[in-house]
């Protein structure tokens, strides 16, 4: 599974990792980046041409990673400057398109937290392009709208909306609980909450390891972070609604309004 790793772990393993910076190109060039990191801006892998949600096509993904010098066997570490939510999307995309999750890593924290204590550089690495082989897995966590609807009536499942309170109140999938993805990160460290704190936040909304967890947001960016966190915490049965609310509404499915407790 994709793991969440400390800055010290990254520093100790730099030589063995392909570091991917998913910030905008101007940030990579103008603000500096982690040593050895390649620039793969977020908007380059959010094309929506892969047939489901915002996933890129297999050929687009293969070309993008090949240009970045990444192979199907590479150990990949991704980071951003937004508590890891954009980097998590890169890693989930990689997993859904067949990269071994054991070789995928999310920096615990982000560029700002790294920069406070560790070296950055403005020098881009020399990249030797590769031929990246996409090999979609036989089974993925992806589910469709029918599976989400069924989960809302299943006592052994919980459907989780990872957006903000205001968005949830304006309209959400009936029966979904609210868990703003940012509740699992620490604004000070910019990384994941301590394990017990994170589990406590999850339990407070009924998200427990014994239940099947079905995640959605608007366009599957924010659930990418929550998915990585849940898997990191040991949750084994986590489903990923790639279409999210955009697809749900396009199919003219029902919405519930009102905030928590209303």
C-alpha positions as CSV (number, residue, x, y, z in Angstrom):
1,X,0.0,0.0,0.0
2,X,1.0,3.6,-0.4
3,X,2.7,4.7,2.8
4,X,3.2,8.1,4.4
5,X,6.9,8.7,5.2
6,X,8.8,11.2,7.3
7,X,11.2,13.8,6.0
8,X,14.0,12.1,7.8
9,X,13.2,8.8,6.0
10,X,13.2,10.7,2.7
11,X,16.5,12.3,3.4
12,X,18.0,8.9,4.2
13,X,16.7,7.3,1.0
14,X,17.1,10.1,-1.5
15,X,19.4,8.1,-3.7
16,X,16.8,5.3,-4.1
17,X,13.7,7.4,-4.8
18,X,12.2,9.2,-7.7
19,X,11.0,12.4,-6.2
20,X,8.0,14.0,-7.9
21,X,7.0,17.6,-7.2
22,X,3.4,18.2,-8.3
23,X,3.3,22.0,-7.6
24,X,3.0,24.5,-10.4
25,X,6.0,24.8,-12.6
26,X,6.7,28.3,-11.4
27,X,6.9,27.1,-7.8
28,X,9.3,24.4,-8.7
29,X,11.5,26.8,-10.6
30,X,11.1,29.9,-8.5
31,X,10.8,28.6,-5.0
32,X,13.1,25.6,-5.2
33,X,12.4,22.0,-4.7
34,X,13.7,18.9,-2.9
35,X,17.1,17.7,-4.2
36,X,16.6,15.5,-7.2
37,X,12.9,16.1,-7.6
38,X,11.3,16.2,-11.1
39,X,8.4,18.6,-11.9
40,X,5.1,17.0,-12.8
41,X,2.5,19.7,-12.3
42,X,-0.9,18.7,-11.0
43,X,-2.8,19.8,-14.1
44,X,-0.7,17.5,-16.3
45,X,-2.3,14.3,-14.9
46,X,-5.8,15.5,-14.3
47,X,-7.0,15.2,-17.9
48,X,-10.2,13.3,-17.6
49,X,-9.5,11.5,-20.8
50,X,-9.0,8.0,-19.2
51,X,-12.7,7.2,-19.4
52,X,-13.5,7.6,-15.7
53,X,-13.6,10.8,-13.6
54,X,-10.4,12.8,-13.9
55,X,-8.0,9.9,-14.6
56,X,-5.6,10.4,-17.6
57,X,-5.5,7.8,-20.4
58,X,-3.0,5.0,-20.2
59,X,-0.9,6.5,-23.0
60,X,-0.9,10.0,-21.4
61,X,0.2,8.5,-18.1
62,X,2.9,6.4,-19.7
63,X,4.3,9.4,-21.6
64,X,4.2,11.7,-18.6
65,X,6.1,9.2,-16.3
66,X,8.5,8.2,-19.0
67,X,9.4,11.9,-19.6
68,X,10.0,12.2,-15.8
69,X,12.4,9.3,-15.9
70,X,10.2,7.0,-13.9
71,X,9.8,3.3,-14.6
72,X,7.2,0.8,-13.5
73,X,9.6,-0.5,-10.9
74,X,10.6,3.0,-9.5
75,X,10.2,3.8,-5.8
76,X,8.2,7.1,-6.1
77,X,7.9,9.8,-3.5
78,X,5.4,12.7,-4.2
79,X,5.0,16.0,-2.4
80,X,3.2,19.3,-2.9
81,X,2.7,22.4,-0.7
82,X,-0.9,21.8,0.3
83,X,-0.6,19.2,3.1
84,X,-0.2,16.4,0.5
85,X,-3.6,16.5,-1.1
86,X,-2.3,17.1,-4.7
87,X,0.6,14.6,-4.2
88,X,-1.8,12.0,-2.9
89,X,-3.8,12.4,-6.1
90,X,-0.7,11.6,-8.1
91,X,0.0,8.5,-6.1
92,X,-3.6,7.2,-6.2
93,X,-3.5,7.8,-10.0
94,X,-0.3,5.7,-10.1
95,X,-1.9,2.9,-8.1
96,X,-5.1,2.9,-10.2
97,X,-3.0,2.5,-13.3
98,X,-1.0,-0.3,-12.0
99,X,2.1,1.0,-10.1
100,X,2.9,-1.2,-7.2
101,X,1.5,0.6,-4.1
102,X,4.4,-0.7,-2.0
103,X,6.6,1.5,-4.2
104,X,4.5,4.7,-3.6
105,X,5.2,7.1,-0.8
106,X,3.7,10.4,0.3
107,X,5.8,12.9,2.2
108,X,4.4,13.5,5.7
109,X,4.2,17.2,5.5
110,X,4.9,19.2,2.4
111,X,7.4,21.5,0.8
112,X,7.0,24.3,3.4
113,X,7.6,21.9,6.3
114,X,10.6,20.4,4.5
115,X,12.1,23.8,3.7
116,X,12.1,24.8,7.3
117,X,14.7,22.3,8.3
118,X,16.2,20.7,5.2
119,X,18.0,21.5,2.0
120,X,16.2,22.6,-1.1
121,X,17.6,23.5,-4.5
122,X,16.7,25.4,-7.7
123,X,18.8,23.1,-9.9
124,X,16.7,20.7,-11.9
125,X,18.1,17.2,-12.3
126,X,19.2,15.7,-15.6
127,X,16.4,13.3,-16.6
128,X,17.0,10.1,-18.6
129,X,13.6,9.4,-20.3
130,X,12.3,5.9,-19.8
131,X,9.6,3.7,-21.4
132,X,7.0,3.5,-18.7
133,X,4.8,0.4,-19.0
134,X,1.3,0.8,-17.7
135,X,-0.2,-2.4,-16.4
136,X,-3.6,-1.9,-14.9
137,X,-4.3,-4.1,-11.9
138,X,-7.0,-6.8,-12.1
139,X,-8.7,-5.3,-9.0
140,X,-8.9,-1.7,-7.9
141,X,-10.8,0.2,-5.2
142,X,-12.9,2.0,-7.8
143,X,-16.7,1.8,-7.5
144,X,-19.5,3.2,-9.5
145,X,-22.6,5.2,-8.5
146,X,-24.7,2.1,-8.0
147,X,-22.2,0.7,-5.6
148,X,-22.2,4.0,-3.7
149,X,-26.0,4.0,-3.5
150,X,-26.0,0.4,-2.2
151,X,-23.5,1.3,0.5
152,X,-25.7,4.0,1.9
153,X,-28.2,1.3,2.9
154,X,-25.6,-1.1,4.2
155,X,-25.1,-1.1,8.0
156,X,-21.6,-2.5,7.5
157,X,-20.6,0.4,5.2
158,X,-20.1,4.2,5.6
159,X,-20.2,6.7,2.8
160,X,-17.8,9.6,3.5
161,X,-18.0,13.1,2.0
162,X,-14.5,14.7,2.4
163,X,-15.5,18.2,1.3
164,X,-16.0,21.3,3.4
165,X,-19.0,21.9,5.7
166,X,-20.6,24.4,3.3
167,X,-20.3,22.1,0.4
168,X,-21.8,19.2,2.3
169,X,-24.7,21.4,3.5
170,X,-25.5,22.6,0.0
171,X,-25.9,19.0,-1.2
172,X,-24.5,15.6,-0.5
173,X,-25.2,11.9,-1.3
174,X,-28.0,10.8,1.0
175,X,-26.8,9.1,4.1
176,X,-23.2,10.3,3.7
177,X,-21.2,11.4,6.8
178,X,-19.0,14.5,6.7
179,X,-15.3,14.3,7.1
180,X,-13.4,17.3,5.8
181,X,-10.1,15.8,4.6
182,X,-8.2,18.6,6.4
183,X,-9.4,17.3,9.8
184,X,-6.7,14.6,9.4
185,X,-3.8,17.0,9.0
186,X,-2.0,19.2,11.5
187,X,-1.8,22.8,10.3
188,X,1.4,23.3,12.3
189,X,3.4,20.4,11.1
190,X,1.5,20.3,7.8
191,X,1.5,16.5,8.0
192,X,-0.8,13.8,9.2
193,X,-2.2,13.9,12.8
194,X,-0.6,11.5,15.2
195,X,-2.1,8.1,14.7
196,X,-4.3,8.0,17.8
197,X,-5.6,11.5,17.1
198,X,-6.4,10.6,13.5
199,X,-8.2,7.4,14.5
200,X,-10.2,9.4,17.1
201,X,-11.3,11.9,14.4
202,X,-12.4,9.1,12.1
203,X,-14.3,7.2,14.8
204,X,-16.2,10.4,15.8
205,X,-18.0,10.2,12.4
206,X,-18.4,6.4,12.3
207,X,-15.4,5.6,10.2
208,X,-13.9,2.5,11.8
209,X,-11.7,-0.3,10.4
210,X,-14.6,-2.8,10.8
211,X,-16.7,-1.0,8.2
212,X,-16.4,-0.7,4.4
213,X,-15.5,2.9,3.7
214,X,-16.7,4.6,0.5
215,X,-15.1,7.9,-0.3
216,X,-16.2,10.8,-2.5
217,X,-15.8,14.5,-2.9
218,X,-16.4,16.6,-6.1
219,X,-13.7,15.4,-8.5
220,X,-11.7,12.8,-6.5
221,X,-8.8,15.0,-5.5
222,X,-9.6,15.4,-1.8
223,X,-10.6,11.7,-1.4
224,X,-7.2,10.8,-2.7
225,X,-5.6,12.1,0.4
226,X,-8.2,10.5,2.7
227,X,-7.7,7.2,0.8
228,X,-4.0,7.3,1.4
229,X,-4.4,8.1,5.0
230,X,-6.9,5.4,5.7
231,X,-4.8,2.7,4.0
232,X,-1.7,4.0,5.9
233,X,-3.7,3.6,9.2
234,X,-4.5,0.0,8.3
235,X,-8.1,0.3,6.9
236,X,-8.3,-2.6,4.5
237,X,-11.8,-2.1,2.9
238,X,-11.7,1.4,1.3
239,X,-13.6,2.1,-1.9
240,X,-12.9,5.1,-4.2
241,X,-15.7,6.8,-6.1
242,X,-13.7,8.4,-8.9
243,X,-16.7,10.0,-10.5
244,X,-17.6,11.6,-7.1
245,X,-20.4,14.2,-6.9
246,X,-19.7,15.5,-10.4
247,X,-20.7,12.1,-11.9
248,X,-23.5,11.5,-9.3
249,X,-25.2,14.8,-10.3
250,X,-24.6,14.1,-14.0
251,X,-26.7,11.0,-13.6
252,X,-29.4,13.1,-11.9
253,X,-29.2,11.1,-8.7
254,X,-30.8,12.4,-5.5
255,X,-29.0,14.8,-3.1
256,X,-29.6,15.6,0.5
257,X,-29.1,19.2,1.9
258,X,-28.4,20.5,5.3
259,X,-25.4,20.3,7.6
260,X,-24.5,17.8,10.2
261,X,-27.3,17.6,12.9
262,X,-29.8,19.7,11.0
